[in-house]
Amino acid sequence: MRFKIILLSLLLASCGALPSMSSYKMDIRQGNFVTAEMRDKIKVGMSRAQVRYALGTPMISDVFHGNRWDYVYRLEHSHELVEQQRLTLYFEGDNLARIDDSGLHVQAEPVENEATRAE
């Protein structure tokens, strides 16, 4: 009986060491992906409704900063950050006052990898 327990524990411990037996790590896409075409549509002076129509509803809604909208996008593959975007819009009243796109690397499409191309 003791031999069976030792053998079973060795077999279970060795399963984690095999690369083919590793767990599947899914790509995680989170946030609002902003394309170059979408970014070109927004201009200072637009209303909140016009910006929402062009970019969609912002992912982050901060109750402490009601005049600021953040459009954040992240792509993680195997727990590694592959792509990240950040677009921050500031409003005065109902009109767009300032656009901070320093964290925005505009691309036409989100990054693809071999796993998403195979599907």
Secondary structure by P-SEA (a helix, b strand, c coil): caaaaaaaaaaaaacccccccbbbbccccccccccaaaaaaccccccaaaaaaaccccccccccccccccbbbbbbccccccbbbbbbbbbcccccccccccccccccccccccccccc
